[in-house]
Amino acid sequence: MLSLIEKQRAFHLQKMRTRFTRLDLNHDGFISRADYELMATKVQENAKLNPEDAESTRNAFMAVADALGLKRGVKIPVEEAAKKANREFSVMAQEKKMALIKETHDPIFDVLDLDKDGYISLDEFKVYFQIIAPDISEDEMKHSFNVIGTNEDDKISRGEFIAAAFDFIHGFEETEISKVFFGRLL
């Protein structure tokens, strides 16, 4: 029988597998810069961005790839990326965890805030979710949006987004955010 800590580590590993499987947009079994370039392209196409916003979106995704150490030619197997995150996040200092979340998820928030009003609307959220989790239903997208947007104002603030990202990526306990931030767990 698994101890509580072993169960939490196993649950966190499942979340990291979900995260990296969803982010492997080209479905080659690896996380690479190409996946982030593809995300930028798909956001540009789905949101019908003008050239300036498209370039800003690409730069934001490349900043995330850089923060994750995904230089050109670097390819990390999805399973290896999940296990590495599971190991490293279990011992990472709280301040470093928050700094990493802000470094990687502030740019993503900025990308998702297509109208630049400081919030992510349900329609903006759907653009991203249709890219990273095309297998989930409209109802699942709405549920995820409502769980992340904690104050029920039909929008997600930067603070809510960062808090949800932190809970999903660094949390080892089962929470509702854990089950919806990247769509249902795989």
Secondary structure as the mmCIF struct_conf table of DSSP 4:
data_model
#
loop_
_struct_conf.conf_type_id
_struct_conf.id
_struct_conf.beg_label_comp_id
_struct_conf.beg_label_asym_id
_struct_conf.beg_label_seq_id
_struct_conf.end_label_comp_id
_struct_conf.end_label_asym_id
_struct_conf.end_label_seq_id
HELX_RH_AL_P HELX_RH_AL_P1 LEU A 4 LEU A 23
TURN_TY1_P TURN_TY1_P1 LEU A 25 ASN A 26
BEND BEND1 ASP A 28 GLY A 29
STRN STRN1 PHE A 30 SER A 32
HELX_RH_AL_P HELX_RH_AL_P2 ARG A 33 ALA A 47
TURN_TY1_P TURN_TY1_P2 LYS A 48 LYS A 48
HELX_RH_AL_P HELX_RH_AL_P3 PRO A 51 ALA A 67
TURN_TY1_P TURN_TY1_P3 LEU A 68 GLY A 69
TURN_TY1_P TURN_TY1_P4 ARG A 72 GLY A 73
STRN STRN2 LYS A 75 PRO A 77
HELX_RH_AL_P HELX_RH_AL_P4 VAL A 78 VAL A 91
HELX_RH_AL_P HELX_RH_AL_P5 GLN A 94 LEU A 112
TURN_TY1_P TURN_TY1_P5 LEU A 114 ASP A 115
BEND BEND2 ASP A 117 GLY A 118
STRN STRN3 TYR A 119 ILE A 120
HELX_RH_AL_P HELX_RH_AL_P6 LEU A 122 ILE A 132
TURN_TY1_P TURN_TY1_P6 PRO A 134 ASP A 135
BEND BEND3 ILE A 136 ILE A 136
HELX_RH_AL_P HELX_RH_AL_P7 GLU A 138 ILE A 148
BEND BEND4 GLY A 149 GLY A 149
TURN_TY1_P TURN_TY1_P7 THR A 150 ASN A 151
BEND BEND5 ASP A 153 LYS A 155
STRN STRN4 ILE A 156 SER A 157
HELX_RH_AL_P HELX_RH_AL_P8 ARG A 158 HIS A 170
BEND BEND6 GLU A 173 GLU A 173
TURN_TY1_P TURN_TY1_P8 GLU A 176 GLU A 176
HELX_RH_3T_P HELX_RH_3T_P1 ILE A 177 LYS A 179
TURN_TY1_P TURN_TY1_P9 VAL A 180 PHE A 182
BEND BEND7 GLY A 183 ARG A 184
#
